[in-house]
């Protein structure tokens, strides 16, 4: 599910999600003006995620987006992305219903694939070599276990939109714009679906 920018613009002022959408658009405007915005600006999504059932939908949405953006992967990684796309292909993002055993098995395989750790000072840090794969794993995790964690939803959104720019470091900058627009479109599409269900 990828809501178009035209549909986003048409619904922006007429749906309950318009407030969040406007806040996300403000982040985009600030990025275009200053070149960068703080990652924590995406915390505006936390309140929106408090409504039941939105988090599992968001997890599936991000997993689906990330599975389609994989490039130059190894044979094993490519196989995992292909399996993810297969599982997510016909899922209704508004009311996702993936067989739990199948989703858990894929999540475990994704986690095991990037399970290398490095000990630094007082902590063990997981080494991530493919961020898209981590996003698919995290999206499935949100769907499976964290459907009532607005903070988990914010973290997934931040991971999806974060980009490193040598001038600004990690944050929201150039390439983040399209991803924030995708999330804004998702917000409005979910709101429209919920509104239609109530009528």
N, C-alpha and C positions, 0 to 999 in steps of 0.2 A: 504494500500500500504506500503510494508516494503521492500525496496531494500536490496538485500543481500550484504554481505561484498565483495564477489567475484565480483559482478557486479560493486560495488563501486571501487574496485581496477582496474578493466579493463578500466573504463572510466575516471579514475582520471587525466590522462595527456592529454586526447583528447577532452575535452569539455570546453566550456567557464566558467563553474562553478569550474574548477580545482583550480583556485586561492583561492576561498573561501574554497574549500575542503582542500587544503594544509594548510590554516590558522587554520582550525578546527583540522586537524591532528596534527599540531604543539602544539595546546592546550592540546591534548590528550598525546602527548609525554612529555610535561612539567609536566602534572599531574603524569604520570608514574615515572618521574625522581625525582620530588620534593614532591609529595604527594598532591599537591594543586595548584590551579591557581585561579586568581582573576575572579570573575563573570563578570566584565566589559570587559573581553577579548572577550565575545560574541558580542560586539558591531560591530565586523567585518561584522555581518549579516545585519546591517542597510542599507548599500549601496546596497546590493543584493536585499533587500526588496523594493527598490525604483522602480523596474520594475513593471508595472501594472499587476494586477491579482495574483501576487505571495502571497500576504498577506492572502487573503481569503483561498487559497489552504493550506497555512501553518496553519491557524487557524483550518481547518478541520482535517489536518494531526495530529496535537497535540491533539485535542479533541478525535479523534479516538484512538490514542495510549493510552491516559490517561483512556479512558472508559474501556479499556481491562486490565488495571493494578489494578483495584479495588479489594481489599481483605478485608475480615472481616468487612463487612459493616452492618448497620442496615437494617431492612426490607424495610423501606421507601427509604433509600439511594440505596439499591440494585435495587429497582424498577426504580429509576431515571437513574441509570447506564444502566439498561436493555433498557429503552426507548432511551437513547443516542445511544447505540449500534445498536438498531433497525433503528433509523434515519440515522445513519452513514454507515450502512452495505453496501449499494450498491452505495454509492456516489463515483463518479469519482473525485479523489483528484486533478487531473490536471485541471478540469473544474467543480468545485462543483456547484450543482444546487439543493439545499434543499428547499422545499416549505417554503417561508419566515415566514408564520404564524405559521407553526409547529415548526420551529427553534426558533422563538421568544417566543413561549409558553414554550418550554423546558428551554430556557435560564432564563425566569422569575421564573420557578419552582426551578431551580438550585440555583438561587440567593436568593430566599425566604428561601430555606432549610438551608442555612448558613448565616442568616441575624442577628445573635446575635452580639451586639456591646458592647464595654466597653469604658467608658470615662476615659481618662488618661490625666492629666494636661490640655493642651489646644486643645486636639484632641479627636475624636471619632474613635476607632480602631475596625475594623471588626475581629471577632474571626473565624478562619478557623480551622476546626477539620479534614477535609478530603481534602488533597491537590489535589488528583486526580479529585475530583468533581469540585474544583476551576479551574483546568486546562481545564476541559470540558466546563465549563461556560465561561472561558476567550477565549477559542478557538472559541466557537460559537459567542462570542461578536466581535472578530476580523473579523470573516466571515460576520456578519450582519452589523456592523457599522464602523469598523475601517480599512477598506481595503486600506486606503491611509496613514497609520501611521506606518512608519518604526520603530519608537520608541516602538509602541505597539507590533510589531513583535519581537523586541529584548527582551522586558520585558517578553513576553510569553516564548521565548526560555530560558531566564534566569530562570524563574520560573520552567520550565520543567527540567532543568539540575542541578539546585542548590541542594546541599546536605549538611547536617550538619555533621561535624566531630569534636569530642571534642578536637582534637589536633590543628585544623585549624579554627574552627568556620564554619560559612556559607560560601560556595563558590563552586568551582568546584573541586571535589576530587573523589576517587575511583568509586562509583556508577554512577558518572556523565559521565564516559567514554562511556558507552553503549548508553546513550542518545545523547551525542554529535555525536557519530557515526551514529545514526539514522537520526539526522538532516543533517549530511554530505551526507548521502545516499539520503535523500529527495531533497537536493539542486541539486545533480547531476541528479536525475530522472526528476526534473522539467526542468532543462537546456536541457536535452536530448529531452524531449517532445517538448519544444519550438523550438529547432533546427529542429526536424522532421516536425513540422507544417509549417516552413518556406520553406522547400524544395518542 
